[in-house]
Amino acid sequence: MSTAAPSPSPEYLRIGALPARELEAIMRRGEPPDPAALAGWEWRGLNTMAWAPLAGIKKFVKGFYRSSAGRVLGYNIPIAQDAITLPWRARPSEAHPKRFGHFLVTEPDAASSDNAFLNSLLLDYGRGPNPFFDPSAGLRDYLVRIERGSDELLLGTAYFAAGPLRLRVPRAYFVLERRRPTDFTR
């Protein structure tokens, strides 16, 4: 396991610039990351959608931790939306980042509605410890390894749950790269 650099790697930036059809191919052939390798780390996130900068979500952080019950959960942190070649800076500050959009990490179940990528890990915001009316509860992210056997660089895609329906967020892919260790627990 590495100790990540403060700025994104060239490979991370290259993957983040790939067209959607190539990202979809990576999602289809990827394998699930090891949840144990995610827990205790924050990951530099980069949304690839053309509209992400307009929404202020091009750069973000996902963190993962193990609960006292042994389950792997996670959260998101908003990041200053400056150039993607610059270090990720948490908002409102590195010392006191806002953690929101919590999720449970699990394996997708072929018999459930959340089964779009059985070769992935499912980040289920509907089962995360979010406030009751939090709109992020509808999100479902699928996460795969970009390189077989490596949990250093990951690719994800997003769906939205509307009752029993699962709606794919168009061209919504994101790249994750190990950023730094975290001792966060809830």
C-alpha positions in Angstrom: 0.0 0.0 0.0 1.3 3.4 -0.9 1.5 6.7 0.8 0.0 8.9 -1.9 1.5 12.1 -3.4 -0.2 15.4 -2.6 -1.0 16.0 -6.3 -2.6 13.7 -8.8 -0.5 11.3 -10.7 -0.2 11.5 -14.5 -2.1 8.1 -14.9 -5.0 9.4 -12.7 -5.3 12.5 -14.9 -5.0 10.4 -18.1 -7.9 8.1 -16.9 -10.0 11.1 -15.9 -9.7 12.5 -19.5 -10.8 9.2 -21.3 -14.1 9.3 -23.2 -17.1 7.7 -21.7 -17.0 4.6 -23.9 -13.5 3.8 -22.7 -14.5 4.3 -19.1 -17.5 2.1 -19.6 -15.2 -0.6 -21.0 -13.0 -0.3 -17.8 -16.2 -0.6 -15.6 -17.3 -3.8 -17.5 -13.9 -5.6 -17.2 -12.9 -4.3 -13.8 -12.9 -6.3 -10.6 -14.1 -5.2 -7.1 -11.6 -3.5 -4.8 -10.8 -5.0 -1.5 -12.9 -3.2 1.1 -10.2 -3.8 3.7 -7.7 -1.9 1.5 -10.1 1.1 1.3 -10.9 1.4 5.0 -8.6 4.0 6.8 -8.0 6.0 3.6 -9.2 9.1 1.8 -9.3 9.1 -2.0 -8.8 12.0 -4.3 -11.9 12.0 -6.6 -12.4 13.4 -10.1 -15.8 13.5 -11.8 -15.4 13.1 -15.5 -18.8 14.6 -16.6 -18.6 17.8 -18.7 -21.1 19.5 -16.4 -19.2 18.7 -13.2 -17.3 22.0 -13.1 -20.5 23.9 -13.5 -22.0 22.0 -10.5 -18.9 22.6 -8.4 -18.2 18.8 -8.1 -15.3 18.2 -10.5 -12.9 17.5 -7.5 -14.0 15.7 -4.3 -12.8 13.3 -1.7 -14.2 9.9 -0.7 -13.2 8.5 2.7 -13.6 5.0 3.9 -13.6 3.7 7.5 -14.5 0.5 9.5 -17.3 0.8 11.9 -17.2 -0.7 15.4 -19.4 -3.5 14.0 -16.7 -4.3 11.4 -18.6 -2.9 8.4 -16.9 -0.6 5.9 -18.6 2.8 5.4 -17.6 6.0 3.7 -18.3 9.7 3.2 -17.6 12.5 0.8 -15.7 15.8 1.4 -16.2 18.9 -0.8 -12.9 20.2 -2.3 -11.8 23.7 -3.5 -12.6 23.7 -7.2 -9.3 24.9 -8.7 -7.1 23.3 -11.3 -7.1 19.5 -11.3 -3.3 19.5 -11.3 -3.2 21.3 -7.9 -3.5 19.5 -4.6 -6.9 18.7 -3.3 -7.9 21.1 -0.4 -10.9 20.2 1.8 -13.6 22.7 2.5 -14.2 24.4 4.7 -10.6 23.5 5.8 -8.2 20.6 5.9 -8.4 20.6 9.7 -12.2 20.6 9.8 -13.6 19.1 6.5 -17.3 18.8 5.9 -18.2 15.1 5.7 -21.5 14.3 4.0 -23.1 11.8 1.6 -22.4 8.8 3.8 -22.6 5.3 2.3 -22.3 1.6 3.2 -19.8 -0.5 1.2 -21.1 -3.8 0.2 -21.1 -6.4 -2.6 -23.9 -6.0 -5.2 -26.6 -8.6 -4.9 -27.8 -10.1 -8.3 -31.3 -10.4 -6.8 -31.6 -6.8 -5.7 -32.4 -3.6 -7.7 -28.7 -2.5 -7.2 -27.1 -5.0 -9.5 -25.8 -3.1 -12.5 -22.2 -4.1 -12.0 -21.8 -7.4 -10.2 -18.0 -7.2 -10.7 -17.8 -4.2 -8.4 -18.3 -2.9 -4.9 -21.5 -1.0 -4.2 -21.4 2.3 -2.3 -25.0 2.4 -1.1 -25.9 5.9 0.2 -29.4 4.7 1.1 -27.8 2.5 3.8 -25.3 5.1 5.0 -25.8 7.2 8.2 -27.4 10.2 6.5 -30.0 12.6 7.8 -33.6 11.4 7.0 -34.3 13.8 4.1 -30.8 13.8 2.6 -31.1 13.6 -1.2 -27.8 11.8 -1.4 -29.7 8.7 0.0 -30.8 8.0 -3.6 -27.2 7.6 -4.9 -25.7 4.2 -5.7 -22.1 4.1 -6.9 -20.3 1.1 -8.3 -16.6 0.9 -7.9 -13.9 -1.2 -9.7 -10.2 -1.6 -9.9 -8.6 0.0 -13.0 -5.6 -2.4 -12.8 -6.2 -6.0 -11.8 -5.0 -6.7 -8.2 -4.4 -3.0 -7.4 -6.4 -0.8 -5.1 -4.4 2.4 -5.8 -6.5 3.7 -8.7 -10.3 3.0 -9.0 -13.1 3.9 -11.3 -16.8 4.4 -10.4 -20.1 5.2 -12.0 -23.3 6.6 -10.4 -26.9 5.6 -10.4 -29.9 7.2 -8.7 -32.6 5.1 -6.9 -36.2 6.2 -7.5 -38.3 3.7 -5.6 -37.6 0.3 -7.3 -36.1 2.0 -10.4 -32.4 2.6 -10.9 -31.6 5.5 -13.2 -28.1 5.8 -14.5 -26.6 9.3 -14.2 -25.6 10.0 -17.8 -21.9 9.8 -18.4 -21.3 9.9 -14.6 -17.9 8.3 -14.1 -15.4 9.2 -11.4 -11.8 8.3 -10.8 -10.3 7.7 -7.3 -6.7 7.7 -6.3 -5.3 7.1 -2.8 -4.8 10.5 -1.1 -4.0 10.0 2.6 -4.7 7.8 5.6 -7.5 8.8 7.9 -8.5 7.9 11.4 -12.1 9.1 11.0 -14.8 7.0 12.7 -18.4 7.8 13.3 
